[in-house]
């Protein structure tokens, strides 16, 4: 699709950028800016020359007339599309390098840590679907719990529920940290992630579900030690 858009713009550019002058033909005479009208009489001849310039030639629309607006429009579209594609490519490359750096600092997670993490992971995700984190508040730092609950409160006002189905952890790895009070876990999982709305019928909500596929994702869960216990302090979903 990206190649098709760029090809279309490049195809139009030579056509639209070719200068096409708009001639002013006063008195029906082809050519330059003026015309001549002669009338004969008994006393000789009189000649009247009219030289008028229209807006299409030198006026508000520019030297090349309305075509100049089209030239500018094509150039603007080409510039915007090119910049947009460049930003997408740069962001994709940055995320790929960031993921590689995270993987390069990972170590195998021990069984005890894995068990505690998976219990925490599934409990928080289940509470998220219910728009209520009060039951899992002891697993999170107070700041993070308030931050996430504000998002869920907005969902409640909009009658929305974020459904997370078929949630399955695929792998977990510890990320080395220089701070002994912080632990990070790189988790890869898969699920069906979609929204339902209380104001919609069951049929419409089911259509939303059917239109969503089970997808794989990676996140970094950061745990901060508070009073001797590691609590979820941040979830980085930008990978």
C-alpha positions as CSV (number, residue, x, y, z in Angstrom):
1,X,0.0,0.0,0.0
2,X,2.8,2.4,0.9
3,X,4.6,1.7,-2.5
4,X,1.3,2.2,-4.3
5,X,0.8,5.7,-2.8
6,X,4.4,6.8,-3.5
7,X,4.2,5.5,-7.1
8,X,0.9,7.4,-7.6
9,X,2.4,10.6,-6.3
10,X,5.5,10.3,-8.4
11,X,3.4,9.6,-11.5
12,X,1.4,12.8,-10.9
13,X,4.4,15.0,-10.1
14,X,5.8,15.5,-13.7
15,X,2.3,16.3,-15.0
16,X,1.4,18.7,-12.3
17,X,4.8,20.4,-12.0
18,X,5.1,21.3,-15.7
19,X,4.6,25.0,-16.1
20,X,1.5,25.9,-18.1
21,X,1.0,29.6,-18.7
22,X,-2.6,31.0,-18.8
23,X,-2.9,33.5,-21.6
24,X,-5.2,36.6,-21.4
25,X,-6.9,37.1,-24.7
26,X,-8.4,40.6,-24.8
27,X,-10.7,41.2,-27.7
28,X,-10.4,37.6,-28.9
29,X,-6.8,37.9,-30.2
30,X,-4.5,34.9,-29.5
31,X,-1.0,35.5,-28.3
32,X,0.3,38.2,-26.0
33,X,-1.4,40.5,-23.6
34,X,-3.1,42.9,-26.1
35,X,-5.2,43.1,-29.2
36,X,-5.8,45.7,-31.9
37,X,-9.1,46.8,-33.4
38,X,-9.2,49.1,-36.5
39,X,-12.2,50.9,-38.0
40,X,-12.1,52.9,-41.2
41,X,-13.7,56.4,-41.8
42,X,-13.7,59.1,-44.4
43,X,-11.1,61.1,-42.5
44,X,-8.7,58.2,-42.2
45,X,-8.4,55.3,-39.7
46,X,-8.4,55.0,-36.0
47,X,-6.7,52.2,-34.0
48,X,-7.7,51.2,-30.5
49,X,-5.3,48.9,-28.5
50,X,-6.4,47.2,-25.3
51,X,-3.9,45.8,-22.9
52,X,-5.5,44.1,-20.0
53,X,-4.0,41.5,-17.6
54,X,-6.3,39.0,-15.9
55,X,-5.9,37.4,-12.5
56,X,-5.2,34.1,-14.1
57,X,-1.9,35.5,-15.5
58,X,-0.3,37.8,-13.0
59,X,-2.9,38.3,-10.4
60,X,-3.9,36.6,-7.1
61,X,-3.7,33.1,-8.5
62,X,0.0,33.5,-9.5
63,X,1.8,33.6,-12.8
64,X,0.8,30.1,-13.9
65,X,-2.9,30.5,-12.9
66,X,-4.9,27.8,-11.0
67,X,-2.4,25.1,-11.9
68,X,0.0,26.6,-9.3
69,X,-2.4,25.6,-6.5
70,X,-2.4,22.0,-7.8
71,X,1.4,22.0,-7.9
72,X,1.6,23.1,-4.3
73,X,-1.1,20.6,-3.2
74,X,0.8,17.7,-4.8
75,X,4.1,18.8,-3.3
76,X,2.4,19.1,0.2
77,X,0.9,15.6,-0.1
78,X,4.2,14.1,-1.2
79,X,6.0,15.8,1.6
80,X,3.5,14.7,4.3
81,X,3.3,11.1,3.1
82,X,7.1,10.8,2.8
83,X,7.5,12.3,6.3
84,X,4.9,9.9,7.7
85,X,6.5,6.8,6.2
86,X,9.9,7.9,7.5
87,X,8.6,8.4,11.0
88,X,7.0,4.9,11.0
89,X,10.2,3.4,9.7
90,X,12.3,5.2,12.3
91,X,10.0,4.2,15.1
92,X,9.9,0.5,14.0
93,X,13.7,0.5,13.9
94,X,14.0,2.1,17.3
95,X,11.6,-0.4,18.9
96,X,13.5,-3.3,17.3
97,X,16.8,-2.0,18.7
98,X,15.2,-1.5,22.1
99,X,13.9,-5.0,22.1
100,X,17.3,-6.4,21.2
101,X,18.9,-4.4,24.0
102,X,16.4,-5.8,26.5
103,X,17.0,-9.3,25.3
104,X,20.8,-8.9,25.5
105,X,20.4,-8.1,29.3
106,X,18.1,-11.0,30.2
107,X,18.9,-14.0,32.4
108,X,16.9,-17.1,33.1
109,X,14.2,-16.6,35.7
110,X,14.2,-19.0,38.6
111,X,11.2,-21.2,39.4
112,X,10.1,-19.3,42.5
113,X,10.2,-15.9,40.9
114,X,8.4,-17.3,37.8
115,X,5.6,-18.7,40.0
116,X,5.1,-15.4,41.9
117,X,5.2,-13.4,38.7
118,X,2.7,-15.5,36.9
119,X,0.3,-15.3,39.8
120,X,0.6,-11.5,39.9
121,X,0.3,-11.2,36.1
122,X,-2.9,-13.2,35.8
123,X,-4.6,-11.6,38.8
124,X,-3.9,-8.0,37.6
125,X,-5.1,-8.8,34.1
126,X,-8.3,-10.4,35.4
127,X,-9.0,-7.4,37.6
128,X,-8.4,-5.1,34.6
129,X,-11.2,-6.7,32.6
130,X,-13.6,-6.0,35.6
131,X,-12.6,-2.3,35.6
132,X,-11.7,-2.6,39.3
133,X,-8.2,-2.9,40.7
134,X,-9.1,-2.7,44.4
135,X,-8.7,-6.4,44.9
136,X,-5.2,-6.4,43.5
137,X,-4.1,-3.1,45.0
138,X,-1.7,-5.0,47.4
139,X,0.3,-6.2,44.4
140,X,1.0,-2.7,43.1
141,X,2.6,0.5,44.3
142,X,0.0,3.1,45.4
143,X,1.0,5.5,42.6
144,X,0.7,2.9,39.9
145,X,-2.6,1.6,41.2
146,X,-4.1,5.1,41.2
147,X,-2.8,5.8,37.7
148,X,-4.3,2.6,36.2
149,X,-7.6,2.9,38.1
150,X,-8.1,6.4,36.5
151,X,-8.0,4.7,33.1
152,X,-10.5,2.1,34.2
153,X,-12.8,4.8,35.7
154,X,-12.8,6.5,32.3
155,X,-13.8,3.1,30.7
156,X,-16.7,2.9,33.2
157,X,-18.0,6.3,32.3
158,X,-17.9,5.3,28.7
159,X,-19.6,1.9,29.5
160,X,-16.6,0.1,28.2
161,X,-14.9,-3.1,29.3
162,X,-11.5,-4.2,28.0
163,X,-11.9,-8.0,27.4
164,X,-8.7,-10.1,27.6
165,X,-9.4,-13.6,26.4
166,X,-7.2,-16.7,25.9
167,X,-4.4,-15.0,27.9
168,X,-1.4,-17.3,28.0
169,X,2.2,-16.6,29.0
170,X,4.7,-17.9,26.5
171,X,8.0,-17.0,28.2
172,X,9.5,-14.9,31.0
173,X,13.0,-13.6,31.5
174,X,14.6,-11.4,34.2
175,X,16.3,-8.2,32.9
176,X,19.5,-7.3,34.8
177,X,19.2,-4.1,36.8
178,X,21.8,-1.9,38.5
179,X,19.2,-1.0,41.2
180,X,18.9,-3.8,43.8
181,X,15.4,-2.4,44.7
182,X,14.1,-2.8,41.2
183,X,13.4,-6.0,39.3
184,X,12.2,-6.2,35.7
185,X,10.6,-9.2,33.9
186,X,10.4,-9.4,30.2
187,X,7.2,-11.4,29.5
188,X,5.9,-12.6,26.1
189,X,2.3,-13.7,26.0
190,X,-0.7,-13.9,23.7
191,X,-4.4,-13.0,24.0
192,X,-7.5,-11.7,22.3
193,X,-7.7,-8.0,23.3
194,X,-11.0,-6.1,22.5
195,X,-13.6,-3.8,24.0
196,X,-17.3,-4.4,24.7
197,X,-19.8,-1.8,25.6
198,X,-22.8,-2.1,27.9
199,X,-24.9,0.0,25.6
200,X,-24.5,-2.4,22.7
201,X,-26.4,-5.6,22.1
202,X,-24.8,-9.0,22.7
203,X,-24.8,-9.5,19.0
204,X,-22.8,-6.3,18.4
205,X,-20.3,-7.1,21.1
206,X,-19.9,-10.6,19.7
207,X,-19.1,-9.1,16.3
208,X,-16.3,-7.1,17.9
209,X,-15.0,-10.2,19.5
210,X,-15.0,-12.1,16.2
211,X,-13.2,-9.3,14.4
212,X,-10.3,-9.5,16.8
213,X,-7.5,-12.1,16.5
214,X,-5.3,-13.6,19.2
215,X,-2.0,-11.8,19.0
216,X,1.4,-12.1,20.6
217,X,2.9,-9.3,22.5
218,X,5.9,-8.5,24.8
219,X,6.0,-6.2,27.9
220,X,8.4,-5.3,30.6
221,X,7.0,-5.4,34.1
222,X,8.9,-3.4,36.6
223,X,8.7,-4.3,40.3
224,X,9.9,-2.0,43.0
225,X,10.7,-3.1,46.5
226,X,8.5,-1.5,49.2
227,X,8.7,-2.6,52.8
228,X,10.5,-5.8,51.8
229,X,8.0,-6.7,49.1
230,X,8.3,-6.3,45.3
231,X,5.3,-4.5,43.9
232,X,4.4,-3.7,40.3
233,X,5.5,-0.1,39.7
234,X,5.3,0.2,35.9
235,X,4.4,-1.9,32.7
236,X,6.2,-0.9,29.6
237,X,4.1,-1.9,26.5
238,X,6.2,-0.1,23.9
239,X,8.1,-3.2,22.7
